[in-house]
Amino acid sequence: MRAYYTHNNAYDSIVIPDAEVAVTVTDDLLREYLEESPHFSGWSGEPTNGLQPEDYGQILAIRDDADGQPNAVYVTDWRQWLDRLNFYELV
């Protein structure tokens, strides 16, 4: 299951299309997103109502918790990603 970290000027979200939810990011949630083996199927949030991850803002990172997949965070914009990690005081 893929989870997309998105950023816009108002807030950050983690969007999980297969579960049809978007979760507003907090520092604890971001830590969970970055854990070695997150399980996104158990996450709950606001219904996406058909919106796609890019509808929530710029996609900065993507994770896939599928079995047999490398658990790395795929970063699409390193400068913005590091800014967000700094914002949440994770670096």
N, C-alpha and C positions, 0 to 999 in steps of 0.2 A: 504494500500500500504506500503510495507516494504522499509526501507532505511538502507543501510549498511555503517557504517563508517569504511573505510579501511586505512591502513597506510603501506607505504613502505619507503625506505631510501630517495627517491626523493621528494615525496609529499603525501598528504593525500587526499582522495576522499570520497564523499558520492555517493554511487551507488544505483540507483533505478531501479531494473530489470523490473518492470511492465511498467515503462515509457521509458525503454531502454536508460537511460542517466546516465552519471557520471559527477559529479560536483567537481571541485577542491576546497578544503576547504580554507576558509578565516576565520578570527575571527568573522566577521558578519554572515557568513553562519553557523558557528558552533553554534553561539548564537541562530539562527533560528532553527537549528536542535534540540536544547535543549528546545525550547519554550514548553509551556504547550500543545498546540494542533497544531503541524505543519501539513501542508497540502502539501504533497510531489507531488501530481499530478500537481501542478502548477509550479514545479521547472523545469528549463531547463539547459542543459549542453551539453557536447559532447556525440555523440551516442556511445553506448557500442559495437555495431557491433557483438552481440552475446557473448561478454565476460561476465563472471560471476563475482560477487563481489570479490571472492578470487583471481581472476586474477589481481586485482588492488593492492593487498597486503594483509596483515594480517587483518582479520575482528576483530575490537576492540569493536564495539557496533552495536546494531540493534534496530531500532524503527519501530513501526507499527502505522500508523495513521487511521486505520480502525475504523469505528464507533463501540462503545461498547467495544473497547479494552482498557486496561489500558495504559496510555500514558507514561509509564516508559521507560527509556533507559535500555536495557538489555546489560550489559557489559560482554564481553568474556575474557578480560585480564585487570584486574584492574590496575596493575602497568603501563602498556603501556598507558592505558586510562588517568590516572592521569598525566603521562608525557606529553601527548598531550594537556590536559587542561592547564597545566603549560606553555607549549610552546605558546599557544594562550592567555595566561594571563587571564584565566577564573577562576583560583583558587588562 
